[in-house]
């Protein structure tokens, strides 16, 4: 087998930069463009595997419009490469395409050899015409990959109306406020815990709040985009049929893990699940809480002062094919919660509030 190495000379020494698995990347992009330009044929050719990997993708393809092919962007590929090869936690786009947002993801470990698997992992992006550009990188050993989508600035706006009166008379708000007597949390952090408990304990009522949120977005200055609408309708249906989840209690060690990570993110001036020391969320939480067994984390940046804004954003999880933040917040295994907020970017027009939600059981 012929091996190809890229060699970089730096002050007389050799640095070997691992080559991309271009074959896998090409296969994934080819399948993505088949799904976008010929959804009926793509579904017919792959329906059994799609049903196994991601049944929701099948539903989406059945009503899909024909979309233009995605454009591979070498500068997005470079960002994806830096995530894997340089452990760059906050890669910056240096290309010329106008992007009004980046949607990204990564995975490490033993990767699938089936290109269709990766298409299914980002299926909502695949079937959204706002996602115009793509960079995807697989390392040669197939132990790590990252994708970076470039989102176009012109986005279709959807009209949605919800005029129903929301009845919350049956909601025990006092019961939801499990952190009311805790001294280590700020008032706004206590409100966040109560809001998460609201969504968990009264899903049918919260479904109405989601519908009102879609209505407000639709009538607002920025409008309601297709991906947010799709995620919202999906969320409403799920909440309407979901059994109530347990009410979470605050636990100081869970909060300490959230706060330490928040301070780390604030210091480095960007938010991400990987700590500056390379730590993962569950490791940070379980290091603080030695009596617990499972843990995870949600992160949200939102301009809303009230916690309902970031909670809605995480529950909708538009642009995230796995809906991982949604299912994390509603996971029935959790017993405890810790929330930390810090101030992010501040401009003349808005203040961004950064949230860390830590869950454990």
Order of alpha helices (4+ residues) and beta strands (2+ residues): beta-beta-alpha-alpha-alpha-beta-alpha-beta-alpha-alpha-beta-beta-beta-alpha-alpha-alpha-beta-alpha-beta-alpha-alpha-beta-alpha-alpha-beta-beta
